[in-house]
Amino acid sequence: MNKEEKNILKNTLRNYTGMNRRIKKNLETIGITVIRNKSHYHLLYQGKLYVLSKSPSDYRSGLNLVSIMCRDM
């Protein structure tokens, strides 16, 4: 993941409160597949699976996931 893709990911998931078309489209443009599950979204990127809540209770949950994803790259 290059620097531009990291910025797109960070800006997309900043203040994440739930998935919408814009977020899903932005994630798919950088190569992240969004899989809907019962209570979570599974984000698949380069063979790695990341979990994102459908209704997060913490406004930082999106940025926490970005941090984990960038650390793994």
C-alpha positions in Angstrom: 0.0 0.0 0.0 1.5 3.3 -1.1 1.3 6.6 0.7 -1.6 7.9 -1.4 -3.6 4.7 -0.7 -2.9 5.1 3.0 -4.2 8.7 2.9 -7.4 7.6 1.1 -7.9 4.8 3.6 -7.3 7.2 6.6 -9.6 9.9 5.2 -12.3 7.3 4.4 -12.5 5.7 7.8 -12.0 8.9 9.8 -15.0 9.3 12.2 -16.5 6.0 10.9 -20.0 5.5 12.1 -21.2 2.9 9.6 -20.7 1.7 6.1 -22.2 3.6 3.2 -21.8 3.7 -0.6 -19.1 6.3 -0.6 -17.0 4.4 2.0 -17.4 1.1 0.2 -16.5 2.7 -3.2 -13.4 4.4 -1.8 -12.2 1.1 -0.2 -12.8 -0.8 -3.4 -10.8 1.8 -5.4 -7.7 0.9 -3.3 -8.2 -2.8 -3.7 -10.1 -3.7 -0.5 -13.0 -6.1 -0.8 -15.9 -5.4 1.6 -17.8 -8.5 2.7 -21.0 -8.0 4.7 -21.5 -10.4 7.6 -24.2 -10.5 10.3 -22.8 -7.9 12.7 -19.5 -6.9 11.1 -17.9 -6.1 7.8 -14.9 -8.1 6.7 -12.3 -6.2 4.7 -10.1 -8.4 2.6 -6.8 -6.9 1.4 -4.0 -8.9 -0.2 -5.1 -12.1 1.4 -5.5 -10.6 4.9 -8.8 -10.3 6.7 -9.7 -7.3 8.8 -12.9 -6.9 10.8 -14.9 -3.6 11.0 -18.1 -3.3 13.2 -21.3 -2.3 11.5 -22.2 0.0 14.4 -19.1 1.0 16.2 -19.5 2.5 19.7 -16.1 4.3 19.5 -15.5 7.1 17.0 -11.9 6.1 16.8 -12.6 2.5 15.6 -12.0 3.4 11.9 -8.6 5.0 12.6 -7.6 2.2 14.9 -8.3 -0.2 12.0 -6.3 2.0 9.6 -3.4 1.9 12.1 -3.5 -1.9 12.2 -3.7 -2.2 8.4 -0.8 0.2 7.8 1.3 -1.6 10.4 0.7 -4.9 8.6 1.8 -3.6 5.2 
